[in-house]
Amino acid sequence: MSVGPWQVVLILLVIVLLFGAKKLPQIGKGMGEALRNFKKSVNDIDDATDITPIASKRSDDVSKAANSSEEKKDA
């Protein structure tokens, strides 16, 4: 079942009748701001979460410690 052009026109006409032509820009603005805020929060969560496995972090820490102790011995 696909939505044809006449169904879209009818849906838009019903929306205009329900909300009025003056309210539509305010509704669109509000929905746009809501979507922007949602996308921003999703990106902030992705940036804040570190998905590196714990074992990998430990091996990196051990290798860094080993390298620093070798540098101290050479000096």
C-alpha positions in Angstrom: 0.0 0.0 0.0 1.7 3.2 -1.1 0.7 6.8 -0.4 -0.2 8.7 -3.5 -0.1 12.4 -4.2 -3.8 12.8 -3.5 -3.5 11.2 -0.1 -0.6 13.5 0.8 -2.7 16.6 -0.2 -5.6 15.3 1.8 -3.4 14.7 4.9 -1.9 18.2 4.6 -5.4 19.7 4.3 -6.6 18.0 7.4 -3.5 19.2 9.3 -4.1 22.7 8.2 -7.8 22.5 9.3 -6.9 21.0 12.7 -4.1 23.4 13.6 -4.7 26.4 11.5 -2.2 28.1 9.1 -0.7 30.3 11.7 0.3 27.5 14.0 2.0 25.4 11.4 5.3 27.4 11.3 5.5 27.2 15.1 4.9 23.4 15.1 7.6 23.0 12.4 10.1 25.1 14.3 9.4 23.2 17.5 9.8 19.8 15.8 13.1 21.0 14.2 14.5 22.1 17.5 13.5 18.9 19.1 15.3 16.9 16.4 18.4 19.0 16.6 18.5 18.6 20.4 18.0 14.8 20.1 20.8 14.5 17.5 23.1 16.6 19.7 22.4 14.5 22.8 23.0 11.3 20.8 26.4 12.6 19.5 27.3 13.7 23.0 26.6 10.3 24.4 28.6 8.6 21.6 31.6 10.9 22.4 31.3 10.3 26.1 31.3 6.5 25.9 34.5 4.7 25.4 33.9 1.3 23.8 37.5 0.2 24.1 37.6 -3.2 25.8 39.0 -3.2 29.3 41.6 -5.9 28.4 42.9 -3.7 25.6 43.2 -0.8 28.0 45.2 -2.9 30.5 47.6 -4.1 27.9 48.2 -0.6 26.7 48.9 0.5 30.3 51.3 -2.3 30.8 53.1 -1.6 27.6 53.4 2.1 28.5 54.7 1.2 31.9 57.3 -1.2 30.4 58.5 1.4 27.9 58.9 4.1 30.6 60.9 1.7 32.9 63.2 0.8 29.9 63.8 4.5 29.2 64.7 5.1 32.8 67.2 2.2 32.7 68.8 3.5 29.5 69.3 7.0 31.1 
